[in-house]
Amino acid sequence: MKKKAGWLTALVVAMMLALPGWAEQKNAVSKGSIWIDGTASYQSFSGDYDYSLFTLSGSGLYFVINHLGVGGTLIYSSESNDYDFSTLGLAGKVIYAFDNFAESKVYPFAGGSIGFGSVSNGDSESGFLLELGGGMNYLLRNNLGIKAELVFRSGSYGDIDYNGFALNVGFIGVL
């Protein structure tokens, strides 16, 4: 699992660094803008079952009109409790981003994702996943920034159900 996480992290960082810093940049939430991001989060749950959840995700969004981005997310999670298992999911994503603070390079947003995933722990089960939340992107350069997002995450895979809040932190590239 650590090897997969390391390769995914290296790939996301390489993509962000490869973006052309010299390209002319329009407003980051204008029609035609593209956001590419990679985030990581860790959650610990207690209750009927105690377990921890480590998640890596990558998203791509295209702004179809000013402020409204649509795209998709690839999610990999590793859960550990009495039974260790991993989840791989694919979800559609929609966000509304604000440019009220564009002069300070801060872009708040709200949105959500819904999709399907597959759980593997020897057996394989599939189910749905849902994320709703908001956060902000802070651009360090015209095309590269950091992202922080608070989300409510819910999933149901056969006998495995989870609900909880997560803080996703990572990098974002803007084209």
C-alpha positions as CSV (number, residue, x, y, z in Angstrom):
1,M,0.0,0.0,0.0
2,K,2.8,2.4,0.8
3,K,4.4,1.7,-2.5
4,K,1.2,2.5,-4.4
5,A,0.7,5.7,-2.3
6,G,4.3,6.8,-3.1
7,W,3.9,6.3,-6.8
8,L,0.6,8.1,-6.9
9,T,2.0,11.0,-4.9
10,A,5.1,11.2,-7.2
11,L,2.9,11.2,-10.3
12,V,0.7,14.0,-9.0
13,V,3.6,16.2,-8.0
14,A,5.4,15.5,-11.4
15,M,2.2,16.6,-13.2
16,M,1.9,19.8,-11.2
17,L,5.6,20.7,-11.8
18,A,5.3,20.0,-15.5
19,L,2.5,22.6,-16.0
20,P,3.9,25.6,-17.9
21,G,4.5,28.5,-15.5
22,W,4.9,31.0,-18.4
23,A,1.5,30.3,-19.9
24,E,-0.9,33.3,-19.9
25,Q,-3.4,32.7,-17.2
26,K,-7.0,33.8,-17.3
27,N,-9.1,33.9,-14.2
28,A,-8.8,30.4,-12.6
29,V,-12.6,29.9,-12.6
30,S,-13.4,31.2,-16.1
31,K,-15.1,29.1,-18.8
32,G,-12.5,26.8,-20.3
33,S,-10.2,26.6,-17.3
34,I,-9.1,23.2,-16.1
35,W,-8.3,22.2,-12.6
36,I,-6.2,19.0,-11.9
37,D,-5.6,18.1,-8.3
38,G,-4.3,15.4,-6.0
39,T,-5.2,15.1,-2.3
40,A,-4.6,12.9,0.7
41,S,-6.6,12.4,3.9
42,Y,-6.6,10.4,7.1
43,Q,-9.7,9.6,9.2
44,S,-10.2,7.7,12.4
45,F,-13.6,6.4,13.3
46,S,-14.9,5.0,16.6
47,G,-18.3,3.5,17.5
48,D,-19.6,0.1,16.8
49,Y,-16.3,-0.6,14.9
50,D,-13.1,1.3,15.4
51,Y,-11.1,1.8,12.2
52,S,-8.9,4.2,10.3
53,L,-9.2,5.3,6.7
54,F,-6.3,6.6,4.5
55,T,-7.4,8.1,1.1
56,L,-5.6,9.3,-2.0
57,S,-7.6,11.0,-4.7
58,G,-7.1,12.8,-8.0
59,S,-9.6,15.0,-9.8
60,G,-9.9,16.7,-13.1
61,L,-12.4,19.5,-13.7
62,Y,-13.4,21.6,-16.7
63,F,-15.2,24.9,-16.3
64,V,-18.2,24.6,-18.6
65,I,-19.3,28.2,-17.7
66,N,-17.8,30.8,-15.4
67,H,-17.6,29.4,-11.8
68,L,-19.1,25.9,-12.6
69,G,-16.6,23.0,-13.0
70,V,-17.6,19.4,-13.9
71,G,-15.3,16.4,-14.1
72,G,-14.4,13.2,-12.3
73,T,-12.4,11.8,-9.4
74,L,-10.4,8.6,-8.9
75,I,-10.3,7.5,-5.3
76,Y,-8.1,4.9,-3.6
77,S,-8.7,4.2,0.1
78,S,-7.1,1.8,2.5
79,E,-9.1,0.9,5.6
80,S,-7.8,-0.9,8.6
81,N,-9.6,-2.5,11.6
82,D,-10.2,-6.1,12.4
83,Y,-10.4,-6.7,8.7
84,D,-8.0,-4.7,6.4
85,F,-9.4,-3.8,3.0
86,S,-9.0,-1.3,0.2
87,T,-11.4,0.6,-2.0
88,L,-11.0,1.9,-5.6
89,G,-13.7,4.2,-6.8
90,L,-14.6,6.5,-9.7
91,A,-17.0,9.4,-9.3
92,G,-18.5,12.3,-11.2
93,K,-17.7,15.6,-9.6
94,V,-19.3,19.1,-9.8
95,I,-18.1,22.2,-8.0
96,Y,-19.0,25.9,-7.9
97,A,-16.0,28.1,-7.4
98,F,-15.9,31.7,-6.3
99,D,-13.5,34.4,-7.5
100,N,-14.3,37.1,-4.9
101,F,-10.7,36.8,-3.6
102,A,-9.0,36.3,-7.0
103,E,-6.6,39.2,-6.4
104,S,-5.2,37.4,-3.4
105,K,-5.1,34.1,-5.4
106,V,-7.7,32.4,-3.1
107,Y,-10.5,30.5,-4.7
108,P,-13.2,29.1,-2.3
109,F,-15.4,26.3,-3.7
110,A,-18.3,24.0,-2.8
111,G,-19.3,20.8,-4.5
112,G,-19.8,17.1,-4.4
113,S,-19.0,13.7,-6.0
114,I,-21.1,10.6,-6.5
115,G,-19.9,7.4,-8.0
116,F,-19.2,3.7,-7.6
117,G,-16.4,1.8,-6.0
118,S,-15.2,-1.7,-5.4
119,V,-13.9,-3.1,-2.0
120,S,-11.3,-5.8,-1.9
121,N,-10.4,-7.8,1.2
122,G,-10.1,-11.3,-0.3
123,D,-13.7,-11.0,-1.5
124,S,-14.8,-8.2,-3.8
125,E,-18.0,-6.1,-3.3
126,S,-19.1,-3.0,-5.1
127,G,-21.2,-0.1,-3.9
128,F,-21.7,3.7,-4.0
129,L,-19.7,6.5,-2.6
130,L,-20.6,10.2,-1.9
131,E,-18.7,13.3,-1.0
132,L,-20.1,16.7,-0.2
133,G,-18.0,19.6,1.0
134,G,-16.1,22.8,0.3
135,G,-12.7,24.3,0.7
136,M,-10.3,26.6,-1.0
137,N,-7.4,26.7,-3.4
138,Y,-4.5,29.0,-2.8
139,L,-2.4,29.6,-5.9
140,L,1.3,29.9,-5.3
141,R,1.9,30.7,-8.9
142,N,-0.5,31.3,-11.8
143,N,-0.8,27.5,-12.4
144,L,0.2,25.8,-9.2
145,G,-1.4,25.9,-5.7
146,I,-2.3,24.1,-2.6
147,K,-5.8,22.8,-1.8
148,A,-7.6,22.2,1.5
149,E,-11.1,20.8,1.6
150,L,-13.5,19.6,4.3
151,V,-15.8,16.9,3.1
152,F,-18.5,14.6,4.4
153,R,-17.7,11.2,3.0
154,S,-20.3,8.3,2.8
155,G,-20.0,4.9,1.3
156,S,-21.9,1.6,1.3
157,Y,-20.3,-1.6,0.1
158,G,-22.3,-4.7,1.0
159,D,-21.8,-5.2,4.8
160,I,-19.4,-2.2,5.0
161,D,-20.9,1.2,5.5
162,Y,-19.1,4.4,6.6
163,N,-20.0,8.0,7.2
164,G,-17.6,10.7,8.4
165,F,-15.9,14.0,7.8
166,A,-12.4,14.3,6.3
167,L,-9.9,17.0,5.6
168,N,-8.3,16.6,2.2
169,V,-5.0,18.4,1.6
170,G,-3.0,18.4,-1.6
171,F,-1.8,20.2,-4.7
172,I,-3.8,21.8,-7.6
173,G,-2.8,22.7,-11.1
174,V,-4.7,25.3,-13.2
175,L,-4.6,25.3,-17.0
